[in-house]
Amino acid sequence: MIVLLLTGVLALVLGGCACVWRAARGDAPRWVRAAATATLAAGELVRRPNDKGRSQSDD
């Protein structure tokens, strides 16, 4: 069961990356640009909690 879940997540990630790549080329339909925006926003949300844990070093 977990294999199916991970396969689904992998398919979503790969599809999102393909949408970002196609939207960056400039010839993408509206739904691809929307999926690319959602993918980039999800990436920012995943990355944001990791940034809070880091302390800034003093130079």
C-alpha distance matrix in Angstrom:
0.0 3.8 5.3 5.3 6.6 8.9 10.0 11.0 12.8 14.4 15.6 17.1 18.8 20.3 21.4 23.0 24.8 26.1 27.4 29.1 30.7 31.9 33.2 35.1 36.9 38.4 37.9 34.7 34.5 34.1 30.4 29.7 31.9 30.1 26.7 28.3 29.8 26.5 25.0 28.0 28.0 24.4 25.4 28.4 26.5 24.2 27.3 29.5 28.3 28.8 32.4 33.3 32.8 35.1 38.8 41.5 43.7 47.5 49.6
3.8 0.0 3.8 5.4 5.0 6.1 8.5 9.8 10.6 12.2 14.1 15.4 16.5 18.2 19.8 21.0 22.5 24.3 25.7 27.0 28.6 30.2 31.4 33.0 35.0 36.6 36.5 33.4 33.5 33.0 29.4 28.4 30.3 28.6 25.1 26.4 27.8 24.6 22.7 25.4 25.5 21.8 22.4 25.4 23.5 20.9 23.9 26.3 25.0 25.2 28.8 29.9 29.2 31.5 35.1 37.8 40.0 43.8 45.8
5.3 3.8 0.0 3.8 5.4 5.2 6.0 8.6 9.9 10.4 12.2 14.2 15.2 16.3 18.1 19.8 21.0 22.3 24.2 25.7 26.8 28.3 30.0 31.5 33.2 35.1 34.8 31.9 32.2 32.1 28.5 27.3 29.4 28.1 24.5 25.6 27.4 24.5 22.3 25.1 25.7 22.2 22.5 25.8 24.5 21.8 24.5 27.3 26.4 26.3 29.8 31.3 30.7 32.6 36.3 38.7 40.8 44.5 46.3
5.3 5.4 3.8 0.0 3.8 5.5 5.0 6.2 8.7 9.8 10.5 12.4 14.3 15.3 16.3 18.3 20.0 21.0 22.5 24.4 25.7 26.8 28.4 30.3 31.8 33.4 32.9 29.8 29.7 29.6 25.9 25.0 27.4 25.9 22.3 23.9 25.8 22.8 21.0 24.2 24.7 21.3 22.1 25.5 24.1 21.9 24.9 27.5 26.9 27.3 30.6 32.1 31.9 33.9 37.6 40.0 42.3 46.0 47.8
6.6 5.0 5.4 3.8 0.0 3.8 5.4 5.1 6.3 8.6 9.9 10.7 12.5 14.4 15.4 16.6 18.5 20.1 21.2 22.7 24.5 25.8 26.9 28.8 30.7 32.2 31.9 28.7 28.6 28.1 24.4 23.6 25.6 23.8 20.3 21.8 23.3 20.1 18.4 21.5 21.6 18.1 19.1 22.3 20.6 18.5 21.7 24.1 23.4 24.0 27.3 28.6 28.6 30.7 34.5 36.9 39.3 43.0 44.9
8.9 6.1 5.2 5.5 3.8 0.0 3.8 5.4 5.0 6.1 8.5 9.8 10.5 12.2 14.0 15.2 16.4 18.3 19.8 21.0 22.5 24.2 25.5 27.0 28.9 30.7 30.8 27.8 28.2 27.9 24.5 23.0 24.9 23.6 19.9 20.8 22.5 19.6 17.3 20.0 20.6 17.1 17.4 20.7 19.5 16.9 19.7 22.5 22.0 22.1 25.4 27.1 26.8 28.6 32.4 34.6 36.8 40.6 42.3
10.0 8.5 6.0 5.0 5.4 3.8 0.0 3.8 5.5 5.1 6.2 8.7 9.9 10.5 12.1 14.1 15.3 16.4 18.3 20.0 21.1 22.4 24.1 25.7 27.3 29.1 28.8 25.9 26.3 26.4 23.0 21.5 23.8 22.8 19.0 20.0 22.3 19.7 17.3 20.4 21.5 18.2 18.6 22.2 21.4 19.1 21.8 24.8 24.7 24.7 27.8 29.8 29.7 31.3 35.1 37.1 39.3 43.0 44.5
11.0 9.8 8.6 6.2 5.1 5.4 3.8 0.0 3.8 5.4 5.1 6.3 8.7 10.0 10.5 12.2 14.3 15.3 16.4 18.4 20.0 21.0 22.3 24.3 26.0 27.4 27.0 23.8 23.8 23.6 20.0 18.9 21.2 19.8 16.2 17.7 19.7 16.9 15.1 18.4 19.2 16.1 17.1 20.6 19.6 17.8 20.9 23.5 23.7 24.3 27.2 29.0 29.4 31.1 34.9 36.8 39.3 43.0 44.6
12.8 10.6 9.9 8.7 6.3 5.0 5.5 3.8 0.0 3.8 5.4 5.1 6.2 8.6 9.8 10.5 12.3 14.2 15.3 16.5 18.4 19.9 20.9 22.6 24.7 26.2 26.3 23.2 23.5 23.0 19.6 18.2 19.9 18.5 14.9 15.9 17.5 14.7 12.5 15.5 16.2 12.9 13.6 17.1 16.1 14.1 17.1 19.8 20.1 20.5 23.4 25.3 25.7 27.4 31.1 33.0 35.5 39.2 40.8
14.4 12.2 10.4 9.8 8.6 6.1 5.1 5.4 3.8 0.0 3.8 5.4 5.1 6.1 8.4 9.8 10.6 12.3 14.2 15.3 16.5 18.3 19.8 21.1 22.9 24.9 25.0 22.3 23.1 23.2 20.0 18.0 19.8 19.2 15.4 15.7 18.0 15.8 12.9 15.7 17.2 14.2 14.1 17.8 17.6 15.4 17.7 20.9 21.4 21.3 24.0 26.4 26.6 27.9 31.6 33.3 35.5 39.1 40.5
15.6 14.1 12.2 10.5 9.9 8.5 6.2 5.1 5.4 3.8 0.0 3.8 5.5 5.2 6.0 8.5 9.9 10.5 12.2 14.2 15.3 16.3 18.1 19.9 21.4 23.1 22.7 19.8 20.3 20.6 17.3 15.5 17.9 17.3 13.5 14.4 17.1 15.0 12.6 15.9 17.5 15.0 15.4 19.1 19.1 17.5 20.0 23.0 23.9 24.1 26.5 28.9 29.5 30.7 34.4 35.9 38.3 41.8 43.1
17.1 15.4 14.2 12.4 10.7 9.8 8.7 6.3 5.1 5.4 3.8 0.0 3.8 5.5 5.1 6.0 8.6 9.8 10.4 12.2 14.2 15.2 16.2 18.2 20.1 21.4 21.3 18.1 18.4 18.1 14.8 13.2 15.2 14.1 10.3 11.5 13.8 11.4 9.2 12.7 14.0 11.5 12.5 16.1 16.0 14.8 17.5 20.2 21.3 21.9 24.2 26.4 27.4 28.7 32.3 33.8 36.4 39.9 41.3
18.8 16.5 15.2 14.3 12.5 10.5 9.9 8.7 6.2 5.1 5.5 3.8 0.0 3.8 5.4 5.1 6.2 8.6 9.9 10.6 12.3 14.2 15.2 16.5 18.7 20.5 20.9 18.1 19.1 19.0 16.1 13.8 15.2 14.7 11.0 10.8 13.1 11.2 8.1 10.8 12.7 10.3 10.1 13.9 14.3 12.8 14.9 18.0 19.3 19.4 21.5 24.1 25.0 26.0 29.5 30.8 33.3 36.7 38.0
20.3 18.2 16.3 15.3 14.4 12.2 10.5 10.0 8.6 6.1 5.2 5.5 3.8 0.0 3.8 5.4 5.1 6.2 8.7 9.9 10.6 12.3 14.2 15.4 16.9 19.0 19.1 16.7 18.0 18.7 16.0 13.2 15.1 15.4 11.7 11.3 14.4 13.3 10.2 12.7 15.3 13.4 12.9 16.6 17.6 16.1 17.8 21.0 22.6 22.4 24.3 27.1 28.0 28.6 32.2 33.2 35.4 38.8 39.7
21.4 19.8 18.1 16.3 15.4 14.0 12.1 10.5 9.8 8.4 6.0 5.1 5.4 3.8 0.0 3.8 5.4 5.1 6.2 8.7 9.9 10.5 12.2 14.2 15.6 17.1 16.8 13.9 14.8 15.3 12.4 9.9 12.3 12.5 8.8 9.2 12.5 11.5 9.2 12.3 14.6 13.3 13.6 17.1 18.0 17.2 19.2 22.0 23.9 24.1 25.9 28.5 29.8 30.6 34.0 35.0 37.4 40.8 41.7
23.0 21.0 19.8 18.3 16.6 15.2 14.1 12.2 10.5 9.8 8.5 6.0 5.1 5.4 3.8 0.0 3.8 5.4 5.0 6.2 8.6 9.9 10.4 12.3 14.5 15.7 16.1 13.2 14.2 14.1 11.5 8.9 10.2 10.1 6.5 6.1 9.1 8.2 5.5 8.5 11.0 10.0 10.3 13.5 14.7 14.4 16.1 18.8 20.9 21.3 22.7 25.4 26.9 27.7 31.0 31.9 34.4 37.7 38.7
24.8 22.5 21.0 20.0 18.5 16.4 15.3 14.3 12.3 10.6 9.9 8.6 6.2 5.1 5.4 3.8 0.0 3.8 5.4 5.1 6.2 8.6 9.8 10.6 12.7 14.8 15.6 13.4 15.3 15.8 13.9 10.6 11.5 12.5 9.4 7.5 10.7 10.7 7.5 9.0 12.3 11.6 10.7 13.9 15.8 15.0 16.0 19.0 21.4 21.2 22.4 25.4 26.7 27.0 30.3 30.8 33.1 36.3 37.0
26.1 24.3 22.3 21.0 20.1 18.3 16.4 15.3 14.2 12.3 10.5 9.8 8.6 6.2 5.1 5.4 3.8 0.0 3.8 5.5 5.1 6.1 8.5 9.9 10.9 13.0 13.0 10.9 13.0 14.2 12.5 9.0 10.8 12.4 9.6 8.3 12.0 12.5 10.0 11.8 15.1 14.7 14.2 17.3 19.2 18.7 19.7 22.7 25.1 24.9 26.1 29.1 30.5 30.7 34.0 34.4 36.6 39.8 40.3
27.4 25.7 24.2 22.5 21.2 19.8 18.3 16.4 15.3 14.2 12.2 10.4 9.9 8.7 6.2 5.0 5.4 3.8 0.0 3.8 5.4 5.1 5.9 8.4 10.0 11.0 11.1 8.3 9.9 10.7 9.0 5.4 7.0 8.7 6.3 5.1 8.9 9.8 8.3 10.1 13.1 13.4 13.6 16.2 18.1 18.3 19.5 21.9 24.6 24.9 25.8 28.6 30.4 30.8 33.9 34.3 36.8 39.8 40.4
29.1 27.0 25.7 24.4 22.7 21.0 20.0 18.4 16.5 15.3 14.2 12.2 10.6 9.9 8.7 6.2 5.1 5.5 3.8 0.0 3.8 5.5 5.1 6.1 8.8 10.2 11.6 9.6 11.8 12.1 11.3 7.8 7.4 9.4 7.7 4.5 7.6 9.4 7.4 7.8 11.3 12.2 11.6 13.8 16.3 16.6 17.1 19.5 22.5 22.6 23.1 26.1 28.0 28.0 31.0 31.1 33.5 36.4 36.9
30.7 28.6 26.8 25.7 24.5 22.5 21.1 20.0 18.4 16.5 15.3 14.2 12.3 10.6 9.9 8.6 6.2 5.1 5.4 3.8 0.0 3.8 5.5 5.2 6.6 9.2 10.5 9.5 12.6 13.9 13.5 9.7 9.9 12.6 10.9 8.2 11.3 13.2 11.0 11.2 14.9 15.6 14.5 16.8 19.6 19.5 19.6 22.3 25.3 24.9 25.3 28.6 30.3 30.0 32.9 32.8 34.9 37.7 37.9
31.9 30.2 28.3 26.8 25.8 24.2 22.4 21.0 19.9 18.3 16.3 15.2 14.2 12.3 10.5 9.9 8.6 6.1 5.1 5.5 3.8 0.0 3.8 5.4 5.3 7.0 7.2 6.0 9.2 11.2 11.2 7.5 8.3 11.5 10.4 8.5 11.8 13.9 12.5 13.2 16.5 17.5 17.1 19.3 21.8 22.1 22.6 25.0 28.0 28.0 28.4 31.5 33.4 33.3 36.1 36.0 38.3 41.0 41.2
33.2 31.4 30.0 28.4 26.9 25.5 24.1 22.3 20.9 19.8 18.1 16.2 15.2 14.2 12.2 10.4 9.8 8.5 5.9 5.1 5.5 3.8 0.0 3.8 5.4 5.4 6.7 5.1 8.1 9.1 9.8 6.5 5.5 9.1 9.1 6.7 9.1 12.0 11.4 11.5 14.4 16.1 16.0 17.6 20.2 21.1 21.5 23.4 26.7 27.0 27.0 29.9 32.2 32.1 34.8 34.5 37.0 39.6 39.8
35.1 33.0 31.5 30.3 28.8 27.0 25.7 24.3 22.6 21.1 19.9 18.2 16.5 15.4 14.2 12.3 10.6 9.9 8.4 6.1 5.2 5.4 3.8 0.0 3.8 5.3 8.2 8.2 11.5 12.5 13.5 10.2 8.8 12.1 12.1 8.9 10.8 13.9 12.8 11.9 15.2 17.1 16.1 17.4 20.5 21.3 21.0 23.0 26.4 26.3 26.0 29.2 31.3 30.8 33.3 32.7 34.9 37.4 37.4
36.9 35.0 33.2 31.8 30.7 28.9 27.3 26.0 24.7 22.9 21.4 20.1 18.7 16.9 15.6 14.5 12.7 10.9 10.0 8.8 6.6 5.3 5.4 3.8 0.0 3.8 5.9 7.4 11.2 13.2 14.5 11.3 10.6 14.3 14.4 11.8 14.0 17.0 16.0 15.5 18.8 20.5 19.7 21.2 24.2 24.8 24.6 26.7 30.1 29.9 29.6 32.9 34.9 34.3 36.8 36.1 38.2 40.6 40.4
38.4 36.6 35.1 33.4 32.2 30.7 29.1 27.4 26.2 24.9 23.1 21.4 20.5 19.0 17.1 15.7 14.8 13.0 11.0 10.2 9.2 7.0 5.4 5.3 3.8 0.0 3.8 5.7 9.0 10.8 12.9 10.5 9.2 13.0 14.0 11.8 13.5 16.8 16.6 16.1 18.9 21.1 20.7 21.9 24.7 25.8 25.8 27.6 31.0 31.2 30.8 33.8 36.2 35.7 38.1 37.4 39.7 42.0 41.8
37.9 36.5 34.8 32.9 31.9 30.8 28.8 27.0 26.3 25.0 22.7 21.3 20.9 19.1 16.8 16.1 15.6 13.0 11.1 11.6 10.5 7.2 6.7 8.2 5.9 3.8 0.0 3.8 6.8 9.7 11.8 9.7 9.6 13.3 14.1 12.9 15.0 17.8 17.8 18.1 20.8 22.6 22.7 24.2 26.7 27.8 28.2 30.0 33.3 33.7 33.6 36.5 38.8 38.6 41.1 40.6 42.9 45.4 45.3
34.7 33.4 31.9 29.8 28.7 27.8 25.9 23.8 23.2 22.3 19.8 18.1 18.1 16.7 13.9 13.2 13.4 10.9 8.3 9.6 9.5 6.0 5.1 8.2 7.4 5.7 3.8 0.0 3.8 6.6 8.1 5.9 6.5 9.9 10.6 10.0 12.3 14.7 14.9 15.7 18.2 19.8 20.3 22.0 24.2 25.2 26.1 27.9 31.0 31.6 31.8 34.5 36.8 37.0 39.7 39.5 42.0 44.6 44.9
34.5 33.5 32.2 29.7 28.6 28.2 26.3 23.8 23.5 23.1 20.3 18.4 19.1 18.0 14.8 14.2 15.3 13.0 9.9 11.8 12.6 9.2 8.1 11.5 11.2 9.0 6.8 3.8 0.0 3.8 5.6 5.5 6.6 8.9 10.2 10.9 12.6 14.6 15.6 16.9 18.7 20.3 21.4 23.0 24.8 26.1 27.4 28.9 31.9 32.9 33.2 35.6 38.1 38.5 41.3 41.3 44.0 46.6 47.2
34.1 33.0 32.1 29.6 28.1 27.9 26.4 23.6 23.0 23.2 20.6 18.1 19.0 18.7 15.3 14.1 15.8 14.2 10.7 12.1 13.9 11.2 9.1 12.5 13.2 10.8 9.7 6.6 3.8 0.0 3.8 5.4 5.2 6.2 8.7 9.8 10.6 12.4 14.2 15.4 16.5 18.4 20.0 21.3 22.7 24.5 25.8 27.0 29.9 31.3 31.5 33.7 36.3 37.0 39.7 39.7 42.7 45.2 46.0
30.4 29.4 28.5 25.9 24.4 24.5 23.0 20.0 19.6 20.0 17.3 14.8 16.1 16.0 12.4 11.5 13.9 12.5 9.0 11.3 13.5 11.2 9.8 13.5 14.5 12.9 11.8 8.1 5.6 3.8 0.0 3.8 5.4 5.0 6.1 8.5 9.8 10.5 12.2 14.2 15.2 16.4 18.3 20.0 21.0 22.5 24.3 25.7 28.3 29.7 30.4 32.4 34.9 35.8 38.7 39.1 42.1 44.9 45.9
29.7 28.4 27.3 25.0 23.6 23.0 21.5 18.9 18.2 18.0 15.5 13.2 13.8 13.2 9.9 8.9 10.6 9.0 5.4 7.8 9.7 7.5 6.5 10.2 11.3 10.5 9.7 5.9 5.5 5.4 3.8 0.0 3.8 5.3 5.0 6.1 8.5 9.8 10.4 12.2 14.1 15.2 16.4 18.4 19.9 21.0 22.5 24.2 27.0 28.0 28.6 31.0 33.3 33.9 36.9 37.2 40.0 42.8 43.6
31.9 30.3 29.4 27.4 25.6 24.9 23.8 21.2 19.9 19.8 17.9 15.2 15.2 15.1 12.3 10.2 11.5 10.8 7.0 7.4 9.9 8.3 5.5 8.8 10.6 9.2 9.6 6.5 6.6 5.2 5.4 3.8 0.0 3.8 5.5 5.0 6.1 8.6 9.8 10.5 12.2 14.2 15.3 16.6 18.4 20.0 21.1 22.4 25.5 26.6 26.7 29.1 31.7 32.1 34.9 34.9 37.8 40.4 41.1
30.1 28.6 28.1 25.9 23.8 23.6 22.8 19.8 18.5 19.2 17.3 14.1 14.7 15.4 12.5 10.1 12.5 12.4 8.7 9.4 12.6 11.5 9.1 12.1 14.3 13.0 13.3 9.9 8.9 6.2 5.0 5.3 3.8 0.0 3.8 5.4 5.1 6.2 8.6 10.0 10.6 12.3 14.3 15.5 16.6 18.4 20.0 21.1 23.9 25.4 25.8 27.8 30.4 31.3 34.1 34.5 37.5 40.3 41.3
26.7 25.1 24.5 22.3 20.3 19.9 19.0 16.2 14.9 15.4 13.5 10.3 11.0 11.7 8.8 6.5 9.4 9.6 6.3 7.7 10.9 10.4 9.1 12.1 14.4 14.0 14.1 10.6 10.2 8.7 6.1 5.0 5.5 3.8 0.0 3.8 5.4 5.1 6.1 8.6 9.8 10.5 12.3 14.3 15.3 16.4 18.3 19.9 22.4 23.7 24.6 26.7 29.0 29.9 33.0 33.6 36.6 39.6 40.7
28.3 26.4 25.6 23.9 21.8 20.8 20.0 17.7 15.9 15.7 14.4 11.5 10.8 11.3 9.2 6.1 7.5 8.3 5.1 4.5 8.2 8.5 6.7 8.9 11.8 11.8 12.9 10.0 10.9 9.8 8.5 6.1 5.0 5.4 3.8 0.0 3.8 5.4 5.0 6.2 8.5 9.8 10.6 12.4 14.3 15.4 16.5 18.3 21.2 22.1 22.6 25.1 27.3 27.9 30.8 31.2 34.0 36.8 37.7
29.8 27.8 27.4 25.8 23.3 22.5 22.3 19.7 17.5 18.0 17.1 13.8 13.1 14.4 12.5 9.1 10.7 12.0 8.9 7.6 11.3 11.8 9.1 10.8 14.0 13.5 15.0 12.3 12.6 10.6 9.8 8.5 6.1 5.1 5.4 3.8 0.0 3.8 5.4 5.2 6.1 8.6 9.9 10.7 12.4 14.3 15.4 16.4 19.5 20.8 20.9 23.1 25.7 26.4 29.1 29.4 32.5 35.2 36.2
26.5 24.6 24.5 22.8 20.1 19.6 19.7 16.9 14.7 15.8 15.0 11.4 11.2 13.3 11.5 8.2 10.7 12.5 9.8 9.4 13.2 13.9 12.0 13.9 17.0 16.8 17.8 14.7 14.6 12.4 10.5 9.8 8.6 6.2 5.1 5.4 3.8 0.0 3.8 5.5 5.1 6.1 8.6 9.9 10.5 12.3 14.2 15.3 17.8 19.5 20.1 22.0 24.5 25.6 28.6 29.4 32.5 35.4 36.8
25.0 22.7 22.3 21.0 18.4 17.3 17.3 15.1 12.5 12.9 12.6 9.2 8.1 10.2 9.2 5.5 7.5 10.0 8.3 7.4 11.0 12.5 11.4 12.8 16.0 16.6 17.8 14.9 15.6 14.2 12.2 10.4 9.8 8.6 6.1 5.0 5.4 3.8 0.0 3.8 5.4 5.1 6.2 8.7 9.9 10.6 12.3 14.3 16.8 17.8 18.7 21.1 23.1 24.0 27.2 28.0 30.9 34.0 35.2
28.0 25.4 25.1 24.2 21.5 20.0 20.4 18.4 15.5 15.7 15.9 12.7 10.8 12.7 12.3 8.5 9.0 11.8 10.1 7.8 11.2 13.2 11.5 11.9 15.5 16.1 18.1 15.7 16.9 15.4 14.2 12.2 10.5 10.0 8.6 6.2 5.2 5.5 3.8 0.0 3.8 5.4 5.0 6.3 8.8 9.9 10.5 12.2 15.3 16.1 16.4 18.9 21.2 21.7 24.7 25.1 28.0 30.9 32.0
28.0 25.5 25.7 24.7 21.6 20.6 21.5 19.2 16.2 17.2 17.5 14.0 12.7 15.3 14.6 11.0 12.3 15.1 13.1 11.3 14.9 16.5 14.4 15.2 18.8 18.9 20.8 18.2 18.7 16.5 15.2 14.1 12.2 10.6 9.8 8.5 6.1 5.1 5.4 3.8 0.0 3.8 5.3 5.1 6.3 8.7 9.9 10.5 13.4 15.1 15.3 17.2 19.9 20.8 23.7 24.4 27.6 30.5 31.9
24.4 21.8 22.2 21.3 18.1 17.1 18.2 16.1 12.9 14.2 15.0 11.5 10.3 13.4 13.3 10.0 11.6 14.7 13.4 12.2 15.6 17.5 16.1 17.1 20.5 21.1 22.6 19.8 20.3 18.4 16.4 15.2 14.2 12.3 10.5 9.8 8.6 6.1 5.1 5.4 3.8 0.0 3.8 5.4 5.0 6.2 8.6 9.9 12.0 13.6 14.8 16.6 18.7 20.1 23.3 24.5 27.7 30.8 32.5
25.4 22.4 22.5 22.1 19.1 17.4 18.6 17.1 13.6 14.1 15.4 12.5 10.1 12.9 13.6 10.3 10.7 14.2 13.6 11.6 14.5 17.1 16.0 16.1 19.7 20.7 22.7 20.3 21.4 20.0 18.3 16.4 15.3 14.3 12.3 10.6 9.9 8.6 6.2 5.0 5.3 3.8 0.0 3.8 5.4 5.1 6.1 8.5 11.0 11.6 12.6 15.2 17.0 17.8 21.1 22.1 25.0 28.2 29.7
28.4 25.4 25.8 25.5 22.3 20.7 22.2 20.6 17.1 17.8 19.1 16.1 13.9 16.6 17.1 13.5 13.9 17.3 16.2 13.8 16.8 19.3 17.6 17.4 21.2 21.9 24.2 22.0 23.0 21.3 20.0 18.4 16.6 15.5 14.3 12.4 10.7 9.9 8.7 6.3 5.1 5.4 3.8 0.0 3.8 5.4 5.1 5.9 9.2 10.3 10.4 12.6 15.1 15.8 18.7 19.5 22.7 25.7 27.3
26.5 23.5 24.5 24.1 20.6 19.5 21.4 19.6 16.1 17.6 19.1 16.0 14.3 17.6 18.0 14.7 15.8 19.2 18.1 16.3 19.6 21.8 20.2 20.5 24.2 24.7 26.7 24.2 24.8 22.7 21.0 19.9 18.4 16.6 15.3 14.3 12.4 10.5 9.9 8.8 6.3 5.0 5.4 3.8 0.0 3.8 5.5 5.3 7.3 9.5 10.4 11.8 14.1 15.8 18.8 20.2 23.6 26.7 28.7
24.2 20.9 21.8 21.9 18.5 16.9 19.1 17.8 14.1 15.4 17.5 14.8 12.8 16.1 17.2 14.4 15.0 18.7 18.3 16.6 19.5 22.1 21.1 21.3 24.8 25.8 27.8 25.2 26.1 24.5 22.5 21.0 20.0 18.4 16.4 15.4 14.3 12.3 10.6 9.9 8.7 6.2 5.1 5.4 3.8 0.0 3.8 5.7 6.6 7.7 9.8 11.6 13.0 14.6 18.1 19.8 22.9 26.2 28.2
27.3 23.9 24.5 24.9 21.7 19.7 21.8 20.9 17.1 17.7 20.0 17.5 14.9 17.8 19.2 16.1 16.0 19.7 19.5 17.1 19.6 22.6 21.5 21.0 24.6 25.8 28.2 26.1 27.4 25.8 24.3 22.5 21.1 20.0 18.3 16.5 15.4 14.2 12.3 10.5 9.9 8.6 6.1 5.1 5.5 3.8 0.0 3.8 5.8 5.6 6.7 9.4 11.0 11.8 15.1 16.5 19.4 22.8 24.6
29.5 26.3 27.3 27.5 24.1 22.5 24.8 23.5 19.8 20.9 23.0 20.2 18.0 21.0 22.0 18.8 19.0 22.7 21.9 19.5 22.3 25.0 23.4 23.0 26.7 27.6 30.0 27.9 28.9 27.0 25.7 24.2 22.4 21.1 19.9 18.3 16.4 15.3 14.3 12.2 10.5 9.9 8.5 5.9 5.3 5.7 3.8 0.0 3.9 5.4 5.3 6.8 9.4 10.7 13.6 15.0 18.4 21.5 23.7
28.3 25.0 26.4 26.9 23.4 22.0 24.7 23.7 20.1 21.4 23.9 21.3 19.3 22.6 23.9 20.9 21.4 25.1 24.6 22.5 25.3 28.0 26.7 26.4 30.1 31.0 33.3 31.0 31.9 29.9 28.3 27.0 25.5 23.9 22.4 21.2 19.5 17.8 16.8 15.3 13.4 12.0 11.0 9.2 7.3 6.6 5.8 3.9 0.0 3.8 5.4 5.4 7.0 9.5 12.6 14.9 18.2 21.5 24.0
28.8 25.2 26.3 27.3 24.0 22.1 24.7 24.3 20.5 21.3 24.1 21.9 19.4 22.4 24.1 21.3 21.2 24.9 24.9 22.6 24.9 28.0 27.0 26.3 29.9 31.2 33.7 31.6 32.9 31.3 29.7 28.0 26.6 25.4 23.7 22.1 20.8 19.5 17.8 16.1 15.1 13.6 11.6 10.3 9.5 7.7 5.6 5.4 3.8 0.0 3.8 5.5 5.6 7.1 10.7 13.0 15.8 19.4 21.7
32.4 28.8 29.8 30.6 27.3 25.4 27.8 27.2 23.4 24.0 26.5 24.2 21.5 24.3 25.9 22.7 22.4 26.1 25.8 23.1 25.3 28.4 27.0 26.0 29.6 30.8 33.6 31.8 33.2 31.5 30.4 28.6 26.7 25.8 24.6 22.6 20.9 20.1 18.7 16.4 15.3 14.8 12.6 10.4 10.4 9.8 6.7 5.3 5.4 3.8 0.0 3.8 5.5 5.5 8.5 10.1 13.3 16.6 18.9
33.3 29.9 31.3 32.1 28.6 27.1 29.8 29.0 25.3 26.4 28.9 26.4 24.1 27.1 28.5 25.4 25.4 29.1 28.6 26.1 28.6 31.5 29.9 29.2 32.9 33.8 36.5 34.5 35.6 33.7 32.4 31.0 29.1 27.8 26.7 25.1 23.1 22.0 21.1 18.9 17.2 16.6 15.2 12.6 11.8 11.6 9.4 6.8 5.4 5.5 3.8 0.0 3.8 5.5 7.7 10.0 13.5 16.5 19.3
32.8 29.2 30.7 31.9 28.6 26.8 29.7 29.4 25.7 26.6 29.5 27.4 25.0 28.0 29.8 26.9 26.7 30.5 30.4 28.0 30.3 33.4 32.2 31.3 34.9 36.2 38.8 36.8 38.1 36.3 34.9 33.3 31.7 30.4 29.0 27.3 25.7 24.5 23.1 21.2 19.9 18.7 17.0 15.1 14.1 13.0 11.0 9.4 7.0 5.6 5.5 3.8 0.0 3.8 6.5 9.8 12.6 15.8 18.8
35.1 31.5 32.6 33.9 30.7 28.6 31.3 31.1 27.4 27.9 30.7 28.7 26.0 28.6 30.6 27.7 27.0 30.7 30.8 28.0 30.0 33.3 32.1 30.8 34.3 35.7 38.6 37.0 38.5 37.0 35.8 33.9 32.1 31.3 29.9 27.9 26.4 25.6 24.0 21.7 20.8 20.1 17.8 15.8 15.8 14.6 11.8 10.7 9.5 7.1 5.5 5.5 3.8 0.0 3.8 6.6 9.1 12.6 15.4
38.8 35.1 36.3 37.6 34.5 32.4 35.1 34.9 31.1 31.6 34.4 32.3 29.5 32.2 34.0 31.0 30.3 34.0 33.9 31.0 32.9 36.1 34.8 33.3 36.8 38.1 41.1 39.7 41.3 39.7 38.7 36.9 34.9 34.1 33.0 30.8 29.1 28.6 27.2 24.7 23.7 23.3 21.1 18.7 18.8 18.1 15.1 13.6 12.6 10.7 8.5 7.7 6.5 3.8 0.0 3.8 6.3 9.4 12.5
41.5 37.8 38.7 40.0 36.9 34.6 37.1 36.8 33.0 33.3 35.9 33.8 30.8 33.2 35.0 31.9 30.8 34.4 34.3 31.1 32.8 36.0 34.5 32.7 36.1 37.4 40.6 39.5 41.3 39.7 39.1 37.2 34.9 34.5 33.6 31.2 29.4 29.4 28.0 25.1 24.4 24.5 22.1 19.5 20.2 19.8 16.5 15.0 14.9 13.0 10.1 10.0 9.8 6.6 3.8 0.0 3.8 6.5 9.3
43.7 40.0 40.8 42.3 39.3 36.8 39.3 39.3 35.5 35.5 38.3 36.4 33.3 35.4 37.4 34.4 33.1 36.6 36.8 33.5 34.9 38.3 37.0 34.9 38.2 39.7 42.9 42.0 44.0 42.7 42.1 40.0 37.8 37.5 36.6 34.0 32.5 32.5 30.9 28.0 27.6 27.7 25.0 22.7 23.6 22.9 19.4 18.4 18.2 15.8 13.3 13.5 12.6 9.1 6.3 3.8 0.0 3.8 6.4
47.5 43.8 44.5 46.0 43.0 40.6 43.0 43.0 39.2 39.1 41.8 39.9 36.7 38.8 40.8 37.7 36.3 39.8 39.8 36.4 37.7 41.0 39.6 37.4 40.6 42.0 45.4 44.6 46.6 45.2 44.9 42.8 40.4 40.3 39.6 36.8 35.2 35.4 34.0 30.9 30.5 30.8 28.2 25.7 26.7 26.2 22.8 21.5 21.5 19.4 16.6 16.5 15.8 12.6 9.4 6.5 3.8 0.0 3.8
49.6 45.8 46.3 47.8 44.9 42.3 44.5 44.6 40.8 40.5 43.1 41.3 38.0 39.7 41.7 38.7 37.0 40.3 40.4 36.9 37.9 41.2 39.8 37.4 40.4 41.8 45.3 44.9 47.2 46.0 45.9 43.6 41.1 41.3 40.7 37.7 36.2 36.8 35.2 32.0 31.9 32.5 29.7 27.3 28.7 28.2 24.6 23.7 24.0 21.7 18.9 19.3 18.8 15.4 12.5 9.3 6.4 3.8 0.0
